[in-house]
Amino acid sequence: MLWGAANAQELIVSGIAILIGGYLVTFGSFKMLFLVMGCVQVLATILQAQILIQREAARVQPDS
């Protein structure tokens, strides 16, 4: 049952992304769509780097 929920979540998020992309292209342009996609990717990279840095710092610090 858990795998079904994970699969459904993936499809729902993809559907939302398609709707947002369609909205941006309809009322903006493909240039705007690619700009928004690039910004989202940069933010995701920064957040992922922060998570990895925090995880590494927690692993290196000895327990007191």
C-alpha positions in Angstrom: 0.0 0.0 0.0 2.9 2.4 0.7 4.3 2.0 -2.8 1.0 3.0 -4.2 0.9 6.2 -2.2 4.5 7.0 -3.4 3.5 6.4 -7.0 0.4 8.5 -6.7 2.4 11.4 -5.1 4.8 11.4 -8.0 1.9 11.6 -10.5 0.1 14.3 -8.6 3.3 16.4 -8.4 4.0 15.9 -12.1 0.4 17.0 -12.9 0.8 20.2 -10.8 4.1 20.9 -12.5 2.5 20.5 -16.0 -0.4 22.9 -15.0 2.1 25.5 -13.7 4.2 25.1 -16.8 1.2 25.5 -19.1 0.1 28.5 -17.3 3.5 30.2 -17.6 3.7 29.5 -21.3 0.1 30.6 -21.9 0.4 33.9 -20.1 4.1 34.4 -20.5 6.6 32.7 -22.8 8.9 29.8 -23.0 11.7 32.1 -21.9 9.8 32.7 -18.7 9.2 29.0 -18.2 12.9 28.2 -18.6 13.9 31.0 -16.3 11.5 29.7 -13.6 12.8 26.2 -14.1 16.4 27.3 -13.8 15.6 29.3 -10.6 13.9 26.2 -9.0 16.9 24.1 -9.9 19.3 26.6 -8.3 17.2 26.8 -5.1 17.0 23.0 -5.0 20.8 22.7 -5.4 21.4 25.2 -2.6 19.0 23.4 -0.2 20.5 20.0 -1.0 24.0 21.4 -0.3 22.9 22.7 3.0 21.4 19.4 4.0 24.6 17.5 3.0 26.8 20.0 4.9 24.6 19.7 8.0 24.6 15.9 7.8 28.4 15.9 7.4 28.9 18.2 10.3 26.7 16.1 12.6 28.6 13.0 11.5 32.0 14.5 12.3 31.2 15.9 15.7 31.9 13.5 18.5 29.2 12.7 21.1 29.8 14.6 24.4 
